[in-house]
Amino acid sequence: MLIKVKVFPESAENKVVQKSVDFYEVYVRARAEHNHANILTAHLLGEHLGRRLKMVSGATRQNKIFKAF
């Protein structure tokens, strides 16, 4: 299952908002430097879905695609 994600780094709080069946907005307090925002995004989204995730594309972009296992 592929999941589309739009990440908002340096937000006021960490939260996951489901916009559709396969699209989420993830707000993270971490900065988009040294992969911190990506790591926190994968962690928060994985907890929200109850599944393991792997980033497929978008490592340096705001829009990302994750694969759920």
C-alpha positions as CSV (number, residue, x, y, z in Angstrom):
1,M,0.0,0.0,0.0
2,L,1.4,3.4,-1.0
3,I,0.7,6.4,1.1
4,K,1.1,10.0,-0.1
5,V,2.3,12.5,2.6
6,K,2.8,16.2,2.7
7,V,5.1,17.2,5.6
8,F,5.2,20.5,7.4
9,P,8.5,20.8,9.3
10,E,9.0,23.2,12.2
11,S,5.3,23.1,13.2
12,A,4.0,24.1,16.6
13,E,3.0,20.5,17.4
14,N,3.4,16.9,16.1
15,K,0.2,15.6,14.5
16,V,-1.1,13.5,11.7
17,V,-4.2,14.6,9.7
18,Q,-5.8,12.2,7.3
19,K,-7.1,14.0,4.2
20,S,-8.2,11.0,2.2
21,V,-7.8,7.2,2.2
22,D,-4.2,7.4,1.0
23,F,-3.2,11.0,1.6
24,Y,-2.0,12.5,5.0
25,E,-0.6,15.8,6.2
26,V,2.0,15.3,8.9
27,Y,3.1,18.3,11.1
28,V,6.4,17.8,12.8
29,R,8.3,20.0,15.2
30,A,11.6,18.8,13.8
31,R,13.6,20.8,11.3
32,A,14.1,19.6,7.8
33,E,17.8,19.3,8.3
34,H,19.9,16.1,8.7
35,N,16.9,13.9,8.0
36,H,15.2,14.8,11.3
37,A,11.8,15.7,9.9
38,N,11.8,12.5,7.7
39,I,12.6,10.2,10.7
40,L,9.9,11.8,12.9
41,T,7.4,11.7,10.0
42,A,7.9,8.0,9.5
43,H,7.6,7.4,13.2
44,L,4.4,9.4,13.7
45,L,2.7,8.1,10.7
46,G,3.7,4.5,11.5
47,E,2.2,4.8,15.0
48,H,-0.9,6.4,13.6
49,L,-1.4,3.5,11.1
50,G,-0.1,0.8,13.3
51,R,2.3,-0.4,10.5
52,R,5.9,-0.2,9.5
53,L,6.7,2.3,6.8
54,K,9.5,2.8,4.3
55,M,10.1,6.0,2.3
56,V,9.9,5.3,-1.4
57,S,10.4,8.9,-2.8
58,G,10.6,12.5,-1.7
59,A,13.5,12.5,0.8
60,T,14.3,16.1,0.1
61,R,10.8,17.3,-0.9
62,Q,7.8,18.3,1.1
63,N,5.6,15.7,-0.7
64,K,6.7,12.1,0.0
65,I,5.5,8.6,-0.7
66,F,5.7,5.8,1.9
67,K,5.1,2.1,1.5
68,A,3.3,0.4,4.4
69,F,4.1,-3.2,5.3
